[in-house]
Amino acid sequence: MRISIKENGGPAFFPGLAQPRSVELDALPEQDQQELRQLVEESKFFQLPQSTQPSGNPGQVHYTLTVTEGEREHTVCVLAPVKPQALDGLVQCVRRHIRC
């Protein structure tokens, strides 16, 4: 499984520097893999509506999250603060892993 995230918007946003970052679950320790898989499942990620860039304040932070598992791939774009809580947990966990 691969999870990619791209953060856009916010006061310090520079469009040319906004590149997606990815986490390959196979490269993580087993405990981290399980945590991310559980968050994908709890958020019902593959059942969420596939979104385009949300409208709203252009300065507002939004995340584009893509999960690829085998032949399945799904992308969701959400505004911060992220709702529901399970999806926010997934976003925060992925952000934590790409900073490592």
Phi and psi restraints in degrees (range 20) as a CNS / XPLOR table:
assign (resid 1 and name C) (resid 2 and name N)
       (resid 2 and name CA) (resid 2 and name C) 1.0 -124.9 20.0 2
assign (resid 2 and name N) (resid 2 and name CA)
       (resid 2 and name C) (resid 3 and name N) 1.0 137.0 20.0 2
assign (resid 2 and name C) (resid 3 and name N)
       (resid 3 and name CA) (resid 3 and name C) 1.0 -124.2 20.0 2
assign (resid 3 and name N) (resid 3 and name CA)
       (resid 3 and name C) (resid 4 and name N) 1.0 123.7 20.0 2
assign (resid 3 and name C) (resid 4 and name N)
       (resid 4 and name CA) (resid 4 and name C) 1.0 -113.1 20.0 2
assign (resid 4 and name N) (resid 4 and name CA)
       (resid 4 and name C) (resid 5 and name N) 1.0 145.7 20.0 2
assign (resid 4 and name C) (resid 5 and name N)
       (resid 5 and name CA) (resid 5 and name C) 1.0 -138.6 20.0 2
assign (resid 5 and name N) (resid 5 and name CA)
       (resid 5 and name C) (resid 6 and name N) 1.0 142.3 20.0 2
assign (resid 5 and name C) (resid 6 and name N)
       (resid 6 and name CA) (resid 6 and name C) 1.0 -132.7 20.0 2
assign (resid 6 and name N) (resid 6 and name CA)
       (resid 6 and name C) (resid 7 and name N) 1.0 128.6 20.0 2
assign (resid 6 and name C) (resid 7 and name N)
       (resid 7 and name CA) (resid 7 and name C) 1.0 -103.9 20.0 2
assign (resid 7 and name N) (resid 7 and name CA)
       (resid 7 and name C) (resid 8 and name N) 1.0 129.8 20.0 2
assign (resid 7 and name C) (resid 8 and name N)
       (resid 8 and name CA) (resid 8 and name C) 1.0 -128.7 20.0 2
assign (resid 8 and name N) (resid 8 and name CA)
       (resid 8 and name C) (resid 9 and name N) 1.0 155.9 20.0 2
assign (resid 8 and name C) (resid 9 and name N)
       (resid 9 and name CA) (resid 9 and name C) 1.0 83.6 20.0 2
assign (resid 9 and name N) (resid 9 and name CA)
       (resid 9 and name C) (resid 10 and name N) 1.0 -177.9 20.0 2
assign (resid 9 and name C) (resid 10 and name N)
       (resid 10 and name CA) (resid 10 and name C) 1.0 94.5 20.0 2
assign (resid 10 and name N) (resid 10 and name CA)
       (resid 10 and name C) (resid 11 and name N) 1.0 164.7 20.0 2
assign (resid 10 and name C) (resid 11 and name N)
       (resid 11 and name CA) (resid 11 and name C) 1.0 -65.8 20.0 2
assign (resid 11 and name N) (resid 11 and name CA)
       (resid 11 and name C) (resid 12 and name N) 1.0 -26.4 20.0 2
assign (resid 11 and name C) (resid 12 and name N)
       (resid 12 and name CA) (resid 12 and name C) 1.0 -105.8 20.0 2
assign (resid 12 and name N) (resid 12 and name CA)
       (resid 12 and name C) (resid 13 and name N) 1.0 23.8 20.0 2
assign (resid 12 and name C) (resid 13 and name N)
       (resid 13 and name CA) (resid 13 and name C) 1.0 -80.0 20.0 2
assign (resid 13 and name N) (resid 13 and name CA)
       (resid 13 and name C) (resid 14 and name N) 1.0 129.1 20.0 2
assign (resid 13 and name C) (resid 14 and name N)
       (resid 14 and name CA) (resid 14 and name C) 1.0 -122.3 20.0 2
assign (resid 14 and name N) (resid 14 and name CA)
       (resid 14 and name C) (resid 15 and name N) 1.0 107.5 20.0 2
assign (resid 14 and name C) (resid 15 and name N)
       (resid 15 and name CA) (resid 15 and name C) 1.0 -51.9 20.0 2
assign (resid 15 and name N) (resid 15 and name CA)
       (resid 15 and name C) (resid 16 and name N) 1.0 -39.5 20.0 2
assign (resid 15 and name C) (resid 16 and name N)
       (resid 16 and name CA) (resid 16 and name C) 1.0 -68.1 20.0 2
assign (resid 16 and name N) (resid 16 and name CA)
       (resid 16 and name C) (resid 17 and name N) 1.0 -19.8 20.0 2
assign (resid 16 and name C) (resid 17 and name N)
       (resid 17 and name CA) (resid 17 and name C) 1.0 -97.3 20.0 2
assign (resid 17 and name N) (resid 17 and name CA)
       (resid 17 and name C) (resid 18 and name N) 1.0 -6.7 20.0 2
assign (resid 17 and name C) (resid 18 and name N)
       (resid 18 and name CA) (resid 18 and name C) 1.0 -82.0 20.0 2
assign (resid 18 and name N) (resid 18 and name CA)
       (resid 18 and name C) (resid 19 and name N) 1.0 95.7 20.0 2
assign (resid 18 and name C) (resid 19 and name N)
       (resid 19 and name CA) (resid 19 and name C) 1.0 -114.2 20.0 2
assign (resid 19 and name N) (resid 19 and name CA)
       (resid 19 and name C) (resid 20 and name N) 1.0 142.7 20.0 2
assign (resid 19 and name C) (resid 20 and name N)
       (resid 20 and name CA) (resid 20 and name C) 1.0 -63.4 20.0 2
assign (resid 20 and name N) (resid 20 and name CA)
       (resid 20 and name C) (resid 21 and name N) 1.0 144.6 20.0 2
assign (resid 20 and name C) (resid 21 and name N)
       (resid 21 and name CA) (resid 21 and name C) 1.0 -119.5 20.0 2
assign (resid 21 and name N) (resid 21 and name CA)
       (resid 21 and name C) (resid 22 and name N) 1.0 145.4 20.0 2
assign (resid 21 and name C) (resid 22 and name N)
       (resid 22 and name CA) (resid 22 and name C) 1.0 -124.2 20.0 2
assign (resid 22 and name N) (resid 22 and name CA)
       (resid 22 and name C) (resid 23 and name N) 1.0 152.0 20.0 2
assign (resid 22 and name C) (resid 23 and name N)
       (resid 23 and name CA) (resid 23 and name C) 1.0 -120.4 20.0 2
assign (resid 23 and name N) (resid 23 and name CA)
       (resid 23 and name C) (resid 24 and name N) 1.0 122.7 20.0 2
assign (resid 23 and name C) (resid 24 and name N)
       (resid 24 and name CA) (resid 24 and name C) 1.0 -94.0 20.0 2
assign (resid 24 and name N) (resid 24 and name CA)
       (resid 24 and name C) (resid 25 and name N) 1.0 114.4 20.0 2
assign (resid 24 and name C) (resid 25 and name N)
       (resid 25 and name CA) (resid 25 and name C) 1.0 -61.6 20.0 2
assign (resid 25 and name N) (resid 25 and name CA)
       (resid 25 and name C) (resid 26 and name N) 1.0 -33.6 20.0 2
assign (resid 25 and name C) (resid 26 and name N)
       (resid 26 and name CA) (resid 26 and name C) 1.0 -61.7 20.0 2
assign (resid 26 and name N) (resid 26 and name CA)
       (resid 26 and name C) (resid 27 and name N) 1.0 -22.8 20.0 2
assign (resid 26 and name C) (resid 27 and name N)
       (resid 27 and name CA) (resid 27 and name C) 1.0 -87.8 20.0 2
assign (resid 27 and name N) (resid 27 and name CA)
       (resid 27 and name C) (resid 28 and name N) 1.0 -4.2 20.0 2
assign (resid 27 and name C) (resid 28 and name N)
       (resid 28 and name CA) (resid 28 and name C) 1.0 -97.2 20.0 2
assign (resid 28 and name N) (resid 28 and name CA)
       (resid 28 and name C) (resid 29 and name N) 1.0 158.5 20.0 2
assign (resid 28 and name C) (resid 29 and name N)
       (resid 29 and name CA) (resid 29 and name C) 1.0 -60.0 20.0 2
assign (resid 29 and name N) (resid 29 and name CA)
       (resid 29 and name C) (resid 30 and name N) 1.0 153.4 20.0 2
assign (resid 29 and name C) (resid 30 and name N)
       (resid 30 and name CA) (resid 30 and name C) 1.0 -53.6 20.0 2
assign (resid 30 and name N) (resid 30 and name CA)
       (resid 30 and name C) (resid 31 and name N) 1.0 -42.1 20.0 2
assign (resid 30 and name C) (resid 31 and name N)
       (resid 31 and name CA) (resid 31 and name C) 1.0 -62.1 20.0 2
assign (resid 31 and name N) (resid 31 and name CA)
       (resid 31 and name C) (resid 32 and name N) 1.0 -41.4 20.0 2
assign (resid 31 and name C) (resid 32 and name N)
       (resid 32 and name CA) (resid 32 and name C) 1.0 -68.6 20.0 2
assign (resid 32 and name N) (resid 32 and name CA)
       (resid 32 and name C) (resid 33 and name N) 1.0 -38.5 20.0 2
assign (resid 32 and name C) (resid 33 and name N)
       (resid 33 and name CA) (resid 33 and name C) 1.0 -59.0 20.0 2
assign (resid 33 and name N) (resid 33 and name CA)
       (resid 33 and name C) (resid 34 and name N) 1.0 -47.2 20.0 2
assign (resid 33 and name C) (resid 34 and name N)
       (resid 34 and name CA) (resid 34 and name C) 1.0 -62.2 20.0 2
assign (resid 34 and name N) (resid 34 and name CA)
       (resid 34 and name C) (resid 35 and name N) 1.0 -41.4 20.0 2
assign (resid 34 and name C) (resid 35 and name N)
       (resid 35 and name CA) (resid 35 and name C) 1.0 -61.1 20.0 2
assign (resid 35 and name N) (resid 35 and name CA)
       (resid 35 and name C) (resid 36 and name N) 1.0 -47.0 20.0 2
assign (resid 35 and name C) (resid 36 and name N)
       (resid 36 and name CA) (resid 36 and name C) 1.0 -66.6 20.0 2
assign (resid 36 and name N) (resid 36 and name CA)
       (resid 36 and name C) (resid 37 and name N) 1.0 -42.4 20.0 2
assign (resid 36 and name C) (resid 37 and name N)
       (resid 37 and name CA) (resid 37 and name C) 1.0 -61.1 20.0 2
assign (resid 37 and name N) (resid 37 and name CA)
       (resid 37 and name C) (resid 38 and name N) 1.0 -41.1 20.0 2
assign (resid 37 and name C) (resid 38 and name N)
       (resid 38 and name CA) (resid 38 and name C) 1.0 -64.4 20.0 2
assign (resid 38 and name N) (resid 38 and name CA)
       (resid 38 and name C) (resid 39 and name N) 1.0 -40.8 20.0 2
assign (resid 38 and name C) (resid 39 and name N)
       (resid 39 and name CA) (resid 39 and name C) 1.0 -66.5 20.0 2
assign (resid 39 and name N) (resid 39 and name CA)
       (resid 39 and name C) (resid 40 and name N) 1.0 -37.4 20.0 2
assign (resid 39 and name C) (resid 40 and name N)
       (resid 40 and name CA) (resid 40 and name C) 1.0 -62.3 20.0 2
assign (resid 40 and name N) (resid 40 and name CA)
       (resid 40 and name C) (resid 41 and name N) 1.0 -44.1 20.0 2
assign (resid 40 and name C) (resid 41 and name N)
       (resid 41 and name CA) (resid 41 and name C) 1.0 -67.4 20.0 2
assign (resid 41 and name N) (resid 41 and name CA)
       (resid 41 and name C) (resid 42 and name N) 1.0 -47.7 20.0 2
assign (resid 41 and name C) (resid 42 and name N)
       (resid 42 and name CA) (resid 42 and name C) 1.0 -62.5 20.0 2
assign (resid 42 and name N) (resid 42 and name CA)
       (resid 42 and name C) (resid 43 and name N) 1.0 -34.2 20.0 2
assign (resid 42 and name C) (resid 43 and name N)
       (resid 43 and name CA) (resid 43 and name C) 1.0 -80.4 20.0 2
assign (resid 43 and name N) (resid 43 and name CA)
       (resid 43 and name C) (resid 44 and name N) 1.0 -6.4 20.0 2
assign (resid 43 and name C) (resid 44 and name N)
       (resid 44 and name CA) (resid 44 and name C) 1.0 52.2 20.0 2
assign (resid 44 and name N) (resid 44 and name CA)
       (resid 44 and name C) (resid 45 and name N) 1.0 44.9 20.0 2
assign (resid 44 and name C) (resid 45 and name N)
       (resid 45 and name CA) (resid 45 and name C) 1.0 -53.7 20.0 2
assign (resid 45 and name N) (resid 45 and name CA)
       (resid 45 and name C) (resid 46 and name N) 1.0 -45.8 20.0 2
assign (resid 45 and name C) (resid 46 and name N)
       (resid 46 and name CA) (resid 46 and name C) 1.0 -71.5 20.0 2
assign (resid 46 and name N) (resid 46 and name CA)
       (resid 46 and name C) (resid 47 and name N) 1.0 -11.5 20.0 2
assign (resid 46 and name C) (resid 47 and name N)
       (resid 47 and name CA) (resid 47 and name C) 1.0 -98.6 20.0 2
assign (resid 47 and name N) (resid 47 and name CA)
       (resid 47 and name C) (resid 48 and name N) 1.0 -8.9 20.0 2
assign (resid 47 and name C) (resid 48 and name N)
       (resid 48 and name CA) (resid 48 and name C) 1.0 -67.6 20.0 2
assign (resid 48 and name N) (resid 48 and name CA)
       (resid 48 and name C) (resid 49 and name N) 1.0 149.4 20.0 2
assign (resid 48 and name C) (resid 49 and name N)
       (resid 49 and name CA) (resid 49 and name C) 1.0 -62.7 20.0 2
assign (resid 49 and name N) (resid 49 and name CA)
       (resid 49 and name C) (resid 50 and name N) 1.0 136.0 20.0 2
assign (resid 49 and name C) (resid 50 and name N)
       (resid 50 and name CA) (resid 50 and name C) 1.0 -73.4 20.0 2
assign (resid 50 and name N) (resid 50 and name CA)
       (resid 50 and name C) (resid 51 and name N) 1.0 125.5 20.0 2
assign (resid 50 and name C) (resid 51 and name N)
       (resid 51 and name CA) (resid 51 and name C) 1.0 -113.4 20.0 2
assign (resid 51 and name N) (resid 51 and name CA)
       (resid 51 and name C) (resid 52 and name N) 1.0 158.0 20.0 2
assign (resid 51 and name C) (resid 52 and name N)
       (resid 52 and name CA) (resid 52 and name C) 1.0 -103.1 20.0 2
assign (resid 52 and name N) (resid 52 and name CA)
       (resid 52 and name C) (resid 53 and name N) 1.0 -180.0 20.0 2
assign (resid 52 and name C) (resid 53 and name N)
       (resid 53 and name CA) (resid 53 and name C) 1.0 -55.3 20.0 2
assign (resid 53 and name N) (resid 53 and name CA)
       (resid 53 and name C) (resid 54 and name N) 1.0 124.4 20.0 2
assign (resid 53 and name C) (resid 54 and name N)
       (resid 54 and name CA) (resid 54 and name C) 1.0 -68.4 20.0 2
assign (resid 54 and name N) (resid 54 and name CA)
       (resid 54 and name C) (resid 55 and name N) 1.0 146.2 20.0 2
assign (resid 54 and name C) (resid 55 and name N)
       (resid 55 and name CA) (resid 55 and name C) 1.0 -80.6 20.0 2
assign (resid 55 and name N) (resid 55 and name CA)
       (resid 55 and name C) (resid 56 and name N) 1.0 167.0 20.0 2
assign (resid 55 and name C) (resid 56 and name N)
       (resid 56 and name CA) (resid 56 and name C) 1.0 139.3 20.0 2
assign (resid 56 and name N) (resid 56 and name CA)
       (resid 56 and name C) (resid 57 and name N) 1.0 -161.7 20.0 2
assign (resid 56 and name C) (resid 57 and name N)
       (resid 57 and name CA) (resid 57 and name C) 1.0 -65.2 20.0 2
assign (resid 57 and name N) (resid 57 and name CA)
       (resid 57 and name C) (resid 58 and name N) 1.0 122.2 20.0 2
assign (resid 57 and name C) (resid 58 and name N)
       (resid 58 and name CA) (resid 58 and name C) 1.0 -62.1 20.0 2
assign (resid 58 and name N) (resid 58 and name CA)
       (resid 58 and name C) (resid 59 and name N) 1.0 -19.9 20.0 2
assign (resid 58 and name C) (resid 59 and name N)
       (resid 59 and name CA) (resid 59 and name C) 1.0 -85.2 20.0 2
assign (resid 59 and name N) (resid 59 and name CA)
       (resid 59 and name C) (resid 60 and name N) 1.0 -4.0 20.0 2
assign (resid 59 and name C) (resid 60 and name N)
       (resid 60 and name CA) (resid 60 and name C) 1.0 -80.7 20.0 2
assign (resid 60 and name N) (resid 60 and name CA)
       (resid 60 and name C) (resid 61 and name N) 1.0 137.7 20.0 2
assign (resid 60 and name C) (resid 61 and name N)
       (resid 61 and name CA) (resid 61 and name C) 1.0 -70.7 20.0 2
assign (resid 61 and name N) (resid 61 and name CA)
       (resid 61 and name C) (resid 62 and name N) 1.0 136.2 20.0 2
assign (resid 61 and name C) (resid 62 and name N)
       (resid 62 and name CA) (resid 62 and name C) 1.0 -139.5 20.0 2
assign (resid 62 and name N) (resid 62 and name CA)
       (resid 62 and name C) (resid 63 and name N) 1.0 154.5 20.0 2
assign (resid 62 and name C) (resid 63 and name N)
       (resid 63 and name CA) (resid 63 and name C) 1.0 -118.7 20.0 2
assign (resid 63 and name N) (resid 63 and name CA)
       (resid 63 and name C) (resid 64 and name N) 1.0 137.4 20.0 2
assign (resid 63 and name C) (resid 64 and name N)
       (resid 64 and name CA) (resid 64 and name C) 1.0 -108.7 20.0 2
assign (resid 64 and name N) (resid 64 and name CA)
       (resid 64 and name C) (resid 65 and name N) 1.0 117.1 20.0 2
assign (resid 64 and name C) (resid 65 and name N)
       (resid 65 and name CA) (resid 65 and name C) 1.0 -117.5 20.0 2
assign (resid 65 and name N) (resid 65 and name CA)
       (resid 65 and name C) (resid 66 and name N) 1.0 127.4 20.0 2
assign (resid 65 and name C) (resid 66 and name N)
       (resid 66 and name CA) (resid 66 and name C) 1.0 -123.7 20.0 2
assign (resid 66 and name N) (resid 66 and name CA)
       (resid 66 and name C) (resid 67 and name N) 1.0 128.6 20.0 2
assign (resid 66 and name C) (resid 67 and name N)
       (resid 67 and name CA) (resid 67 and name C) 1.0 -115.0 20.0 2
assign (resid 67 and name N) (resid 67 and name CA)
       (resid 67 and name C) (resid 68 and name N) 1.0 127.0 20.0 2
assign (resid 67 and name C) (resid 68 and name N)
       (resid 68 and name CA) (resid 68 and name C) 1.0 -118.4 20.0 2
assign (resid 68 and name N) (resid 68 and name CA)
       (resid 68 and name C) (resid 69 and name N) 1.0 125.0 20.0 2
assign (resid 68 and name C) (resid 69 and name N)
       (resid 69 and name CA) (resid 69 and name C) 1.0 -138.8 20.0 2
assign (resid 69 and name N) (resid 69 and name CA)
       (resid 69 and name C) (resid 70 and name N) 1.0 107.1 20.0 2
assign (resid 69 and name C) (resid 70 and name N)
       (resid 70 and name CA) (resid 70 and name C) 1.0 60.8 20.0 2
assign (resid 70 and name N) (resid 70 and name CA)
       (resid 70 and name C) (resid 71 and name N) 1.0 -123.9 20.0 2
assign (resid 70 and name C) (resid 71 and name N)
       (resid 71 and name CA) (resid 71 and name C) 1.0 -84.4 20.0 2
assign (resid 71 and name N) (resid 71 and name CA)
       (resid 71 and name C) (resid 72 and name N) 1.0 -11.9 20.0 2
assign (resid 71 and name C) (resid 72 and name N)
       (resid 72 and name CA) (resid 72 and name C) 1.0 -88.1 20.0 2
assign (resid 72 and name N) (resid 72 and name CA)
       (resid 72 and name C) (resid 73 and name N) 1.0 138.9 20.0 2
assign (resid 72 and name C) (resid 73 and name N)
       (resid 73 and name CA) (resid 73 and name C) 1.0 -145.4 20.0 2
assign (resid 73 and name N) (resid 73 and name CA)
       (resid 73 and name C) (resid 74 and name N) 1.0 135.8 20.0 2
assign (resid 73 and name C) (resid 74 and name N)
       (resid 74 and name CA) (resid 74 and name C) 1.0 -143.0 20.0 2
assign (resid 74 and name N) (resid 74 and name CA)
       (resid 74 and name C) (resid 75 and name N) 1.0 139.5 20.0 2
assign (resid 74 and name C) (resid 75 and name N)
       (resid 75 and name CA) (resid 75 and name C) 1.0 -124.2 20.0 2
assign (resid 75 and name N) (resid 75 and name CA)
       (resid 75 and name C) (resid 76 and name N) 1.0 136.3 20.0 2
assign (resid 75 and name C) (resid 76 and name N)
       (resid 76 and name CA) (resid 76 and name C) 1.0 -133.1 20.0 2
assign (resid 76 and name N) (resid 76 and name CA)
       (resid 76 and name C) (resid 77 and name N) 1.0 138.5 20.0 2
assign (resid 76 and name C) (resid 77 and name N)
       (resid 77 and name CA) (resid 77 and name C) 1.0 -116.6 20.0 2
assign (resid 77 and name N) (resid 77 and name CA)
       (resid 77 and name C) (resid 78 and name N) 1.0 124.8 20.0 2
assign (resid 77 and name C) (resid 78 and name N)
       (resid 78 and name CA) (resid 78 and name C) 1.0 -133.6 20.0 2
assign (resid 78 and name N) (resid 78 and name CA)
       (resid 78 and name C) (resid 79 and name N) 1.0 148.6 20.0 2
assign (resid 78 and name C) (resid 79 and name N)
       (resid 79 and name CA) (resid 79 and name C) 1.0 -83.6 20.0 2
assign (resid 79 and name N) (resid 79 and name CA)
       (resid 79 and name C) (resid 80 and name N) 1.0 148.8 20.0 2
assign (resid 79 and name C) (resid 80 and name N)
       (resid 80 and name CA) (resid 80 and name C) 1.0 -89.2 20.0 2
assign (resid 80 and name N) (resid 80 and name CA)
       (resid 80 and name C) (resid 81 and name N) 1.0 141.3 20.0 2
assign (resid 80 and name C) (resid 81 and name N)
       (resid 81 and name CA) (resid 81 and name C) 1.0 -71.4 20.0 2
assign (resid 81 and name N) (resid 81 and name CA)
       (resid 81 and name C) (resid 82 and name N) 1.0 138.3 20.0 2
assign (resid 81 and name C) (resid 82 and name N)
       (resid 82 and name CA) (resid 82 and name C) 1.0 -75.9 20.0 2
assign (resid 82 and name N) (resid 82 and name CA)
       (resid 82 and name C) (resid 83 and name N) 1.0 132.5 20.0 2
assign (resid 82 and name C) (resid 83 and name N)
       (resid 83 and name CA) (resid 83 and name C) 1.0 -127.0 20.0 2
assign (resid 83 and name N) (resid 83 and name CA)
       (resid 83 and name C) (resid 84 and name N) 1.0 145.8 20.0 2
assign (resid 83 and name C) (resid 84 and name N)
       (resid 84 and name CA) (resid 84 and name C) 1.0 -74.6 20.0 2
assign (resid 84 and name N) (resid 84 and name CA)
       (resid 84 and name C) (resid 85 and name N) 1.0 173.1 20.0 2
assign (resid 84 and name C) (resid 85 and name N)
       (resid 85 and name CA) (resid 85 and name C) 1.0 -58.8 20.0 2
assign (resid 85 and name N) (resid 85 and name CA)
       (resid 85 and name C) (resid 86 and name N) 1.0 -37.9 20.0 2
assign (resid 85 and name C) (resid 86 and name N)
       (resid 86 and name CA) (resid 86 and name C) 1.0 -63.3 20.0 2
assign (resid 86 and name N) (resid 86 and name CA)
       (resid 86 and name C) (resid 87 and name N) 1.0 -39.1 20.0 2
assign (resid 86 and name C) (resid 87 and name N)
       (resid 87 and name CA) (resid 87 and name C) 1.0 -70.0 20.0 2
assign (resid 87 and name N) (resid 87 and name CA)
       (resid 87 and name C) (resid 88 and name N) 1.0 -37.7 20.0 2
assign (resid 87 and name C) (resid 88 and name N)
       (resid 88 and name CA) (resid 88 and name C) 1.0 -61.8 20.0 2
assign (resid 88 and name N) (resid 88 and name CA)
       (resid 88 and name C) (resid 89 and name N) 1.0 -40.3 20.0 2
assign (resid 88 and name C) (resid 89 and name N)
       (resid 89 and name CA) (resid 89 and name C) 1.0 -59.6 20.0 2
assign (resid 89 and name N) (resid 89 and name CA)
       (resid 89 and name C) (resid 90 and name N) 1.0 -40.3 20.0 2
assign (resid 89 and name C) (resid 90 and name N)
       (resid 90 and name CA) (resid 90 and name C) 1.0 -65.3 20.0 2
assign (resid 90 and name N) (resid 90 and name CA)
       (resid 90 and name C) (resid 91 and name N) 1.0 -47.6 20.0 2
assign (resid 90 and name C) (resid 91 and name N)
       (resid 91 and name CA) (resid 91 and name C) 1.0 -58.2 20.0 2
assign (resid 91 and name N) (resid 91 and name CA)
       (resid 91 and name C) (resid 92 and name N) 1.0 -47.5 20.0 2
assign (resid 91 and name C) (resid 92 and name N)
       (resid 92 and name CA) (resid 92 and name C) 1.0 -66.1 20.0 2
assign (resid 92 and name N) (resid 92 and name CA)
       (resid 92 and name C) (resid 93 and name N) 1.0 -38.2 20.0 2
assign (resid 92 and name C) (resid 93 and name N)
       (resid 93 and name CA) (resid 93 and name C) 1.0 -66.2 20.0 2
assign (resid 93 and name N) (resid 93 and name CA)
       (resid 93 and name C) (resid 94 and name N) 1.0 -43.2 20.0 2
assign (resid 93 and name C) (resid 94 and name N)
       (resid 94 and name CA) (resid 94 and name C) 1.0 -63.6 20.0 2
assign (resid 94 and name N) (resid 94 and name CA)
       (resid 94 and name C) (resid 95 and name N) 1.0 -44.8 20.0 2
assign (resid 94 and name C) (resid 95 and name N)
       (resid 95 and name CA) (resid 95 and name C) 1.0 -58.9 20.0 2
assign (resid 95 and name N) (resid 95 and name CA)
       (resid 95 and name C) (resid 96 and name N) 1.0 -39.6 20.0 2
assign (resid 95 and name C) (resid 96 and name N)
       (resid 96 and name CA) (resid 96 and name C) 1.0 -63.0 20.0 2
assign (resid 96 and name N) (resid 96 and name CA)
       (resid 96 and name C) (resid 97 and name N) 1.0 -41.2 20.0 2
assign (resid 96 and name C) (resid 97 and name N)
       (resid 97 and name CA) (resid 97 and name C) 1.0 -73.4 20.0 2
assign (resid 97 and name N) (resid 97 and name CA)
       (resid 97 and name C) (resid 98 and name N) 1.0 -30.1 20.0 2
assign (resid 97 and name C) (resid 98 and name N)
       (resid 98 and name CA) (resid 98 and name C) 1.0 -77.3 20.0 2
assign (resid 98 and name N) (resid 98 and name CA)
       (resid 98 and name C) (resid 99 and name N) 1.0 -15.6 20.0 2
assign (resid 98 and name C) (resid 99 and name N)
       (resid 99 and name CA) (resid 99 and name C) 1.0 -83.9 20.0 2
assign (resid 99 and name N) (resid 99 and name CA)
       (resid 99 and name C) (resid 100 and name N) 1.0 -17.4 20.0 2
